[in-house]
Amino acid sequence: MIKLLHGDCLDKLKTLDECSIDLTVTSPPYDNLRTYNGFTFDFENIAKELFRVTKKGGIIVWVVGDATINGSESGTSFRQALYFKDIGFNLHDTMIYQKGSFPPTFPKTKRYQNAFEYMFILSKGTPKTFNGIQRDKSSNSIYTRKSKSSFRKADGSFTYNEQIDTSKTTTIELNVWKIDCGYMKSTKDKEAYKHSAIFPEKLAYNHIITWSNENDIVLDPMMGSGTTGKIAKQLKRNFIGIEISEEYMNIATERINNG
């Protein structure tokens, strides 16, 4: 089932059944970093609707960043994450999407160049699905060494466990994902680059694999160029996409239908 809805995100969310969505993967327009064809969005009411439509055990993947204004970050991302907690979601994990490639800039302010966005993993109760991405252990030395595990007790002393071979026991990916982005790296679909800020297909793939199963319903309420829908379809998930911009709706429809 593929359902693409053209219109205001909040209005269209209200037409969805309560507790009907297994997974939402989306990246909203944030601060002044992304102009979105002149449209704005009502974050708080959208968040409430997302809580209503999410199944118990369902997940929202909320990919967001902050603008830098007068040398300081806006903090919008954190306020949004805390608001989701206020309305009933658990902040299950704070993940990092590290951009594997991006154009260099030379900021005038005294700060390092930004190379990541937050991926807030919000759960409605305990997540019902976790299909952890397996990491290639040979790609990093921390997965090919032997070491003792330890932790600090309340009195400040350490306790040690037996030596373990992490090359055999540690296989799950870390919560920082370095993913290539940019022209012909985020996707091979040239049509997608008519959108101002496209989602890397690998990012969508990894989250859909992790937090859902075949035949689950995946939602992207701010569908943009349609990456979430394209990958959901390929992975045999049902998909509901909402997009307010007619231009972007056309791009998304073509990519999902032809993907």
C-alpha positions in Angstrom: 0.0 0.0 0.0 1.4 3.4 -1.1 -0.7 6.4 -0.2 0.6 9.9 -1.2 -1.3 12.9 0.2 -1.0 16.4 -1.1 -1.8 19.1 1.4 -1.0 20.6 4.8 0.8 18.1 7.0 -1.4 18.8 10.1 -4.7 18.6 8.2 -3.7 15.3 6.5 -2.4 13.7 9.8 -5.8 14.3 11.3 -7.3 12.0 8.7 -5.1 9.0 9.7 -6.4 6.4 12.2 -5.3 6.5 15.8 -2.4 4.1 16.6 -2.0 3.2 12.9 1.7 4.0 12.2 4.6 1.7 13.0 7.4 4.1 12.0 7.9 7.7 11.0 11.1 8.8 9.3 11.2 12.5 8.5 13.3 15.6 8.4 11.3 18.8 9.0 12.3 22.2 7.8 14.1 23.8 10.6 15.1 27.4 11.6 16.3 29.3 8.6 18.6 26.5 7.3 16.0 25.3 4.8 13.7 27.4 2.8 10.7 25.3 2.0 8.9 27.0 -0.9 7.5 29.6 1.4 5.7 27.1 3.7 5.9 26.9 7.5 4.8 24.2 9.8 3.0 24.0 13.2 5.5 21.9 15.1 3.6 21.5 18.4 0.3 20.4 16.9 2.1 18.2 14.4 3.9 16.5 17.3 0.6 15.8 19.1 -0.9 14.3 16.0 2.2 12.1 15.5 1.8 10.8 19.0 -1.9 10.1 18.3 -1.2 8.1 15.1 1.8 6.2 16.4 1.2 2.6 17.5 2.3 1.5 21.0 5.9 0.5 20.5 6.2 2.6 17.4 9.1 4.9 16.6 9.6 8.4 15.2 13.0 9.2 13.6 13.3 13.0 13.7 16.3 14.3 11.8 17.0 17.9 12.6 19.7 20.5 13.0 20.1 24.1 14.3 20.8 27.4 12.6 23.8 29.4 13.9 22.6 32.9 14.7 25.1 35.6 15.8 27.6 32.9 16.5 25.4 30.7 18.6 23.2 27.7 17.8 19.4 28.2 18.1 18.8 25.1 20.2 15.5 24.4 18.3 16.4 20.7 17.9 16.7 20.2 21.7 13.4 22.1 22.4 11.7 19.9 19.9 13.1 16.7 21.5 12.0 17.8 24.9 8.5 18.7 23.7 8.1 15.2 22.3 9.0 13.9 25.8 6.5 16.3 27.3 3.6 14.9 25.3 4.4 11.2 26.0 7.2 10.0 23.8 10.4 8.5 25.2 13.7 9.8 23.9 15.0 6.4 23.2 18.2 7.5 21.6 20.0 10.6 20.4 21.8 9.5 17.2 24.2 11.5 15.0 24.1 11.6 11.2 27.6 12.6 10.3 27.8 13.9 6.8 30.4 12.0 4.8 30.9 14.8 2.4 29.9 18.5 2.3 31.2 21.7 0.7 33.8 23.5 2.8 32.9 26.8 4.4 34.9 29.4 6.2 32.8 30.8 9.0 33.7 34.2 10.4 32.7 33.1 13.9 35.0 31.3 16.3 33.6 27.8 15.9 34.3 24.5 14.1 32.5 23.7 10.9 29.3 21.7 11.4 29.3 18.3 9.9 26.3 16.5 11.5 22.6 16.5 12.3 20.7 15.0 15.2 18.6 11.9 14.7 16.2 11.8 17.7 14.7 8.3 18.1 11.4 8.8 19.8 9.4 5.8 21.0 5.8 5.4 22.2 6.7 3.1 25.1 9.2 0.3 24.6 10.2 -0.1 20.9 8.5 -3.2 19.5 11.1 -3.7 16.8 14.9 -3.4 16.7 16.7 -5.1 13.8 20.2 -3.7 14.6 22.4 -2.9 11.7 25.5 -5.1 11.7 28.8 -3.3 11.6 31.8 -4.6 9.6 34.1 -5.4 12.5 37.2 -5.3 10.3 36.6 -1.6 9.6 37.5 -0.4 13.0 40.1 -1.5 15.5 37.7 -1.3 18.5 36.0 -4.4 17.0 39.2 -6.4 16.6 40.9 -6.1 20.0 40.8 -8.0 23.3 40.0 -6.0 26.3 38.5 -6.0 29.8 35.2 -4.3 30.3 34.9 -2.1 33.4 32.6 0.3 35.1 32.9 2.8 37.9 31.0 2.1 41.1 29.3 4.7 43.3 32.3 4.9 45.6 34.6 5.8 42.6 36.3 2.4 42.4 36.3 0.2 39.3 35.1 -3.3 38.9 36.4 -5.4 36.0 34.9 -8.2 34.0 36.8 -11.0 32.3 38.8 -10.2 29.2 36.6 -10.5 26.1 37.4 -10.7 22.4 35.4 -7.9 20.9 36.0 -9.1 17.4 33.7 -12.0 18.1 31.1 -10.3 20.4 30.5 -6.8 19.2 28.6 -6.6 15.9 26.0 -3.8 16.3 26.5 -0.5 14.6 27.3 2.6 16.7 24.8 5.4 17.1 26.9 7.8 15.0 26.3 7.1 11.3 28.7 8.5 8.7 26.8 8.6 5.4 27.9 10.2 2.2 25.7 13.0 0.9 25.7 15.5 -1.9 25.1 15.4 -5.6 24.9 11.8 -6.9 25.9 10.5 -3.4 22.6 10.9 -1.5 20.8 9.2 -4.5 21.4 8.5 -8.1 18.0 10.0 -9.0 18.8 13.3 -10.7 15.2 14.3 -10.3 15.6 14.4 -6.6 18.1 17.3 -6.7 15.3 19.7 -7.6 14.6 19.6 -3.9 16.6 21.9 -1.7 17.6 19.3 1.0 17.3 15.7 0.1 17.6 12.7 2.5 20.4 10.3 1.8 18.9 7.0 0.7 21.2 5.0 3.0 20.0 6.9 6.0 16.4 6.1 5.3 17.3 2.5 4.5 19.1 2.0 7.8 16.3 3.4 9.9 13.5 1.5 8.1 15.4 -1.7 8.4 16.1 -1.1 12.1 12.7 0.0 13.4 10.2 -1.8 11.2 9.4 -5.1 9.6 7.9 -6.1 6.2 4.3 -5.0 5.8 4.6 -2.4 8.6 3.3 1.1 7.8 6.0 3.8 7.4 5.0 7.5 7.4 6.8 10.6 6.2 4.6 13.6 7.0 7.0 16.1 5.4 7.9 13.9 2.4 10.0 16.3 0.4 11.7 14.5 -2.5 10.2 11.1 -1.4 13.3 9.2 -0.3 11.6 7.6 2.7 8.8 6.4 0.5 11.1 5.1 -2.2 13.1 3.0 0.2 10.0 1.8 2.2 8.6 0.5 -1.0 11.8 -1.3 -1.9 11.9 -2.9 1.6 8.3 -4.1 1.2 6.8 -1.7 3.8 3.5 0.1 3.3 4.0 3.9 3.1 2.0 7.1 3.7 3.6 10.3 2.5 2.3 13.9 3.0 3.7 16.8 1.1 2.4 20.4 1.0 4.4 21.6 -2.0 3.0 20.6 -5.4 6.5 20.8 -6.9 8.0 18.5 -4.4 4.9 16.2 -4.5 5.5 15.7 -8.2 9.2 14.8 -7.6 8.3 12.4 -4.8 5.6 10.7 -6.7 7.9 10.1 -9.7 10.7 8.7 -7.5 8.4 6.4 -5.5 6.5 5.1 -8.5 9.7 4.5 -10.5 11.8 3.3 -7.6 
